[in-house]
Amino acid sequence: MPRKLRRPCRHPGCPNLCEDGEQYCEKHRKEAERQYKHFTRGYSAGKRYGRQWKKIRDR
């Protein structure tokens, strides 16, 4: 049975082709993961608010 065709990388302007099931080429995969972790993951309350904010909130 023939293999699926390779698809173009989803990074704008990238002419590289990706393996089956992948969205980004090797060159842009780490960049896409870093962007995902930074913009789409939730915030940790401990990182966003410090000790001073907790004292104010508790009052």
N, CA, C and O atoms as a GROMACS GRO file, in nm:
protein
  236
    1MET      N    1   0.084  -0.117   0.000
    1MET     CA    2   0.000   0.000   0.000
    1MET      C    3   0.090   0.124   0.000
    1MET      O    4   0.188   0.129   0.074
    2PRO      N    5   0.058   0.224  -0.081
    2PRO     CA    6   0.144   0.344  -0.088
    2PRO      C    7   0.132   0.428   0.038
    2PRO      O    8   0.029   0.430   0.106
    3ARG      N    9   0.241   0.499   0.067
    3ARG     CA   10   0.243   0.588   0.183
    3ARG      C   11   0.168   0.716   0.150
    3ARG      O   12   0.150   0.751   0.034
    4LYS      N   13   0.124   0.786   0.254
    4LYS     CA   14   0.056   0.914   0.235
    4LYS      C   15   0.155   1.017   0.184
    4LYS      O   16   0.275   1.008   0.211
    5LEU      N   17   0.104   1.114   0.112
    5LEU     CA   18   0.190   1.222   0.063
    5LEU      C   19   0.236   1.308   0.179
    5LEU      O   20   0.165   1.326   0.278
    6ARG      N   21   0.355   1.361   0.166
    6ARG     CA   22   0.406   1.452   0.268
    6ARG      C   23   0.341   1.588   0.248
    6ARG      O   24   0.320   1.632   0.135
    7ARG      N   25   0.310   1.654   0.358
    7ARG     CA   26   0.241   1.784   0.354
    7ARG      C   27   0.340   1.897   0.378
    7ARG      O   28   0.444   1.876   0.440
    8PRO      N   29   0.308   2.017   0.330
    8PRO     CA   30   0.396   2.131   0.358
    8PRO      C   31   0.389   2.171   0.505
    8PRO      O   32   0.288   2.149   0.573
    9CYS      N   33   0.496   2.228   0.552
    9CYS     CA   34   0.506   2.278   0.689
    9CYS      C   35   0.405   2.391   0.708
    9CYS      O   36   0.381   2.468   0.615
   10ARG      N   37   0.344   2.400   0.827
   10ARG     CA   38   0.244   2.504   0.854
   10ARG      C   39   0.304   2.639   0.885
   10ARG      O   40   0.230   2.738   0.894
   11HIS      N   41   0.433   2.647   0.902
   11HIS     CA   42   0.499   2.776   0.928
   11HIS      C   43   0.490   2.861   0.802
   11HIS      O   44   0.521   2.812   0.693
   12PRO      N   45   0.448   2.988   0.813
   12PRO     CA   46   0.432   3.072   0.694
   12PRO      C   47   0.562   3.085   0.614
   12PRO      O   48   0.667   3.121   0.667
   13GLY      N   49   0.553   3.055   0.486
   13GLY     CA   50   0.666   3.071   0.394
   13GLY      C   51   0.766   2.957   0.396
   13GLY      O   52   0.867   2.965   0.326
   14CYS      N   53   0.742   2.852   0.471
   14CYS     CA   54   0.836   2.740   0.478
   14CYS      C   55   0.805   2.641   0.365
   14CYS      O   56   0.693   2.591   0.358
   15PRO      N   57   0.902   2.612   0.279
   15PRO     CA   58   0.877   2.520   0.168
   15PRO      C   59   0.901   2.373   0.203
   15PRO      O   60   0.877   2.286   0.119
   16ASN      N   61   0.948   2.342   0.324
   16ASN     CA   62   0.981   2.204   0.363
   16ASN      C   63   0.856   2.119   0.376
   16ASN      O   64   0.747   2.170   0.404
   17LEU      N   65   0.872   1.990   0.356
   17LEU     CA   66   0.762   1.895   0.369
   17LEU      C   67   0.775   1.820   0.502
   17LEU      O   68   0.886   1.797   0.551
   18CYS      N   69   0.660   1.782   0.559
   18CYS     CA   70   0.657   1.714   0.689
   18CYS      C   71   0.618   1.568   0.671
   18CYS      O   72   0.552   1.531   0.574
   19GLU      N   73   0.661   1.488   0.766
   19GLU     CA   74   0.625   1.346   0.766
   19GLU      C   75   0.477   1.330   0.799
   19GLU      O   76   0.412   1.424   0.844
   20ASP      N   77   0.426   1.211   0.778
   20ASP     CA   78   0.285   1.181   0.805
   20ASP      C   79   0.253   1.204   0.952
   20ASP      O   80   0.322   1.152   1.040
   21GLY      N   81   0.150   1.282   0.981
   21GLY     CA   82   0.106   1.310   1.117
   21GLY      C   83   0.171   1.431   1.181
   21GLY      O   84   0.129   1.472   1.289
   22GLU      N   85   0.269   1.489   1.120
   22GLU     CA   86   0.336   1.606   1.174
   22GLU      C   87   0.282   1.732   1.108
   22GLU      O   88   0.240   1.729   0.993
   23GLN      N   89   0.284   1.844   1.182
   23GLN     CA   90   0.235   1.970   1.128
   23GLN      C   91   0.348   2.063   1.089
   23GLN      O   92   0.332   2.146   1.000
   24TYR      N   93   0.462   2.050   1.156
   24TYR     CA   94   0.576   2.138   1.131
   24TYR      C   95   0.700   2.055   1.097
   24TYR      O   96   0.713   1.941   1.141
   25CYS      N   97   0.788   2.113   1.019
   25CYS     CA   98   0.914   2.047   0.986
   25CYS      C   99   1.005   2.050   1.108
   25CYS      O  100   0.975   2.116   1.208
   26GLU      N  101   1.116   1.978   1.100
   26GLU     CA  102   1.211   1.973   1.212
   26GLU      C  103   1.259   2.112   1.252
   26GLU      O  104   1.277   2.140   1.371
   27LYS      N  105   1.278   2.198   1.156
   27LYS     CA  106   1.332   2.332   1.180
   27LYS      C  107   1.235   2.417   1.264
   27LYS      O  108   1.279   2.494   1.349
   28HIS      N  109   1.105   2.403   1.240
   28HIS     CA  110   1.007   2.490   1.305
   28HIS      C  111   0.930   2.423   1.419
   28HIS      O  112   0.848   2.489   1.483
   29ARG      N  113   0.954   2.296   1.446
   29ARG     CA  114   0.878   2.225   1.550
   29ARG      C  115   0.904   2.283   1.688
   29ARG      O  116   0.809   2.306   1.764
   30LYS      N  117   1.029   2.307   1.724
   30LYS     CA  118   1.060   2.361   1.857
   30LYS      C  119   1.002   2.500   1.875
   30LYS      O  120   0.954   2.534   1.983
   31GLU      N  121   1.007   2.579   1.770
   31GLU     CA  122   0.951   2.715   1.777
   31GLU      C  123   0.801   2.710   1.800
   31GLU      O  124   0.748   2.789   1.879
   32ALA      N  125   0.731   2.618   1.735
   32ALA     CA  126   0.587   2.604   1.751
   32ALA      C  127   0.552   2.556   1.892
   32ALA      O  128   0.455   2.604   1.951
   33GLU      N  129   0.632   2.462   1.947
   33GLU     CA  130   0.607   2.414   2.082
   33GLU      C  131   0.628   2.526   2.185
   33GLU      O  132   0.551   2.538   2.280
   34ARG      N  133   0.732   2.606   2.166
   34ARG     CA  134   0.760   2.717   2.257
   34ARG      C  135   0.645   2.818   2.254
   34ARG      O  136   0.603   2.868   2.359
   35GLN      N  137   0.593   2.847   2.136
   35GLN     CA  138   0.482   2.942   2.123
   35GLN      C  139   0.356   2.885   2.190
   35GLN      O  140   0.283   2.958   2.256
   36TYR      N  141   0.332   2.755   2.172
   36TYR     CA  142   0.215   2.692   2.233
   36TYR      C  143   0.222   2.701   2.386
   36TYR      O  144   0.124   2.738   2.451
   37LYS      N  145   0.338   2.668   2.441
   37LYS     CA  146   0.352   2.671   2.586
   37LYS      C  147   0.337   2.812   2.641
   37LYS      O  148   0.285   2.831   2.752
   38HIS      N  149   0.383   2.911   2.566
   38HIS     CA  150   0.379   3.049   2.614
   38HIS      C  151   0.240   3.111   2.604
   38HIS      O  152   0.198   3.181   2.697
   39PHE      N  153   0.168   3.088   2.495
   39PHE     CA  154   0.043   3.158   2.472
   39PHE      C  155  -0.083   3.079   2.501
   39PHE      O  156  -0.185   3.139   2.533
   40THR      N  157  -0.081   2.948   2.491
   40THR     CA  158  -0.207   2.875   2.505
   40THR      C  159  -0.219   2.798   2.636
   40THR      O  160  -0.329   2.753   2.669
   41ARG      N  161  -0.112   2.782   2.709
   41ARG     CA  162  -0.121   2.712   2.836
   41ARG      C  163  -0.168   2.809   2.944
   41ARG      O  164  -0.144   2.930   2.934
   42GLY      N  165  -0.235   2.758   3.045
   42GLY     CA  166  -0.286   2.841   3.154
   42GLY      C  167  -0.175   2.895   3.241
   42GLY      O  168  -0.062   2.846   3.240
   43TYR      N  169  -0.208   2.996   3.317
   43TYR     CA  170  -0.112   3.057   3.407
   43TYR      C  171  -0.114   2.987   3.541
   43TYR      O  172  -0.217   2.936   3.585
   44SER      N  173  -0.001   2.984   3.605
   44SER     CA  174   0.009   2.933   3.741
   44SER      C  175  -0.013   3.051   3.836
   44SER      O  176   0.048   3.157   3.819
   45ALA      N  177  -0.098   3.034   3.933
   45ALA     CA  178  -0.126   3.145   4.026
   45ALA      C  179   0.000   3.188   4.100
   45ALA      O  180   0.017   3.306   4.129
   46GLY      N  181   0.088   3.094   4.130
   46GLY     CA  182   0.212   3.128   4.200
   46GLY      C  183   0.305   3.214   4.116
   46GLY      O  184   0.379   3.296   4.172
   47LYS      N  185   0.304   3.197   3.987
   47LYS     CA  186   0.390   3.277   3.900
   47LYS      C  187   0.330   3.415   3.872
   47LYS      O  188   0.403   3.512   3.855
   48ARG      N  189   0.200   3.421   3.868
   48ARG     CA  190   0.134   3.546   3.830
   48ARG      C  191   0.123   3.644   3.947
   48ARG      O  192   0.144   3.764   3.929
   49TYR      N  193   0.091   3.594   4.063
   49TYR     CA  194   0.072   3.678   4.180
   49TYR      C  195   0.177   3.645   4.286
   49TYR      O  196   0.209   3.528   4.307
   50GLY      N  197   0.230   3.745   4.350
   50GLY     CA  198   0.333   3.724   4.451
   50GLY      C  199   0.278   3.728   4.592
   50GLY      O  200   0.157   3.728   4.613
   51ARG      N  201   0.369   3.731   4.686
   51ARG     CA  202   0.333   3.730   4.828
   51ARG      C  203   0.259   3.857   4.867
   51ARG      O  204   0.165   3.852   4.948
   52GLN      N  205   0.299   3.972   4.812
   52GLN     CA  206   0.232   4.098   4.845
   52GLN      C  207   0.086   4.095   4.803
   52GLN      O  208  -0.001   4.142   4.876
   53TRP      N  209   0.057   4.040   4.686
   53TRP     CA  210  -0.081   4.031   4.639
   53TRP      C  211  -0.164   3.942   4.732
   53TRP      O  212  -0.279   3.973   4.760
   54LYS      N  213  -0.105   3.834   4.780
   54LYS     CA  214  -0.178   3.745   4.869
   54LYS      C  215  -0.212   3.815   4.999
   54LYS      O  216  -0.322   3.797   5.051
   55LYS      N  217  -0.121   3.895   5.053
   55LYS     CA  218  -0.148   3.970   5.176
   55LYS      C  219  -0.262   4.069   5.155
   55LYS      O  220  -0.349   4.082   5.241
   56ILE      N  221  -0.262   4.139   5.045
   56ILE     CA  222  -0.369   4.236   5.014
   56ILE      C  223  -0.503   4.164   4.999
   56ILE      O  224  -0.605   4.211   5.050
   57ARG      N  225  -0.504   4.052   4.931
   57ARG     CA  226  -0.626   3.976   4.908
   57ARG      C  227  -0.682   3.923   5.040
   57ARG      O  228  -0.803   3.926   5.060
   58ASP      N  229  -0.597   3.877   5.128
   58ASP     CA  230  -0.642   3.822   5.256
   58ASP      C  231  -0.705   3.929   5.346
   58ASP      O  232  -0.789   3.897   5.430
   59ARG      N  233  -0.664   4.054   5.330
   59ARG     CA  234  -0.724   4.162   5.411
   59ARG      C  235  -0.868   4.179   5.371
   59ARG      O  236  -0.938   4.264   5.426
   0.00000   0.00000   0.00000
